Amino acid sequence: MQRKYNGLRLIALLSVAISGTAIAQGTPAEQTPQANPVPAPPSAVPESTTPGPVGRRAGEEEIVVTGSRVRRKDLTTPAPVSVISRDQITASGVATIGEFLQQQPEQGGALNTNVNNGGDGETQVNLRDLGSQRTLVLVDGKRMVNGGVGAGTAVDLNTIPTAAVERVEILKDGGSAVYGSDAIGGVVNIITRKRMDGVELNAFTGASQHGDGNVYDINVLAGSQGPRGSFMLGGGYFDQHHFFASSRDWAQNALSWDFDKRVEGLSGSGTTPKVRVNALDPAACDATKPACQHLLAT
């Protein structure tokens, strides 16, 4: 009996040793940390760390369009702008800002105090000859009221003192997409002076080469600056003596001769001297008219 008991105890010890070895082989992978972890291979498509919008398909990219109102040079803007400085206006020798703008190449025919005698005294700007109502005039980027209350009126440039102008920006293309239908011809933005401390007086006088059409222009500008604000006040006076087109040989009234009435008349002003003749056909002559009686008698 003693031998059999020893054999059973030996078998029990062997079974415990075998089971303990199996446990020892299974636990090191879970308890022993790895000294040098092997990095995972990079993925072919990088994963975004930021959550995308719901419903975005795989492979789509986000496009962000940002607008900017930073001032840029003229040649880099989509629509080039012609900038005229105050020094250029002074060096031109003109009395008013309207007279200077009407000398620009993009200016068409418009009301001008030099050639119109309607009595309203307005000076308008007409870009590309599309009409003064299709040219938008801004002062410091803001719209300006028209010079009259009737139909077909436009901004009167004579209401803007020349001494208060810092520069003039002329849009070389239509601006109807931004400003509306009144900017089809273009946009003229008059920038006024912002820094003025003291009093400035400008006087201008001139005449034509024939000694008539005298011009007198006076501009006064006063301003002051302080730690809490500033102000500027400007005004001007402009006077031009009139003269008629008949005072020039090349613009005298055209003459006309009517053979029917045998009288000489005036047919209005013309740019060059001209003569108009009314011919009378004897076959279609009316015997009741004196001129026809003369032709029928001969």
Beta strands, then each sheet from edge to edge (+ up, - down):
strand 1: 81-85
strand 2: 135-139
strand 3: 142-143
strand 4: 165-171
strand 5: 186-192
strand 6: 198-206
strand 7: 215-226
strand 8: 229-240
strand 9: 253-258
strand 10: 263-269
strand 11: 275-278
sheet 1: 1+ 4- 5+ 2+ 3-
sheet 2: 6+ 7- 8+
sheet 3: 10+ 9- 11-
end
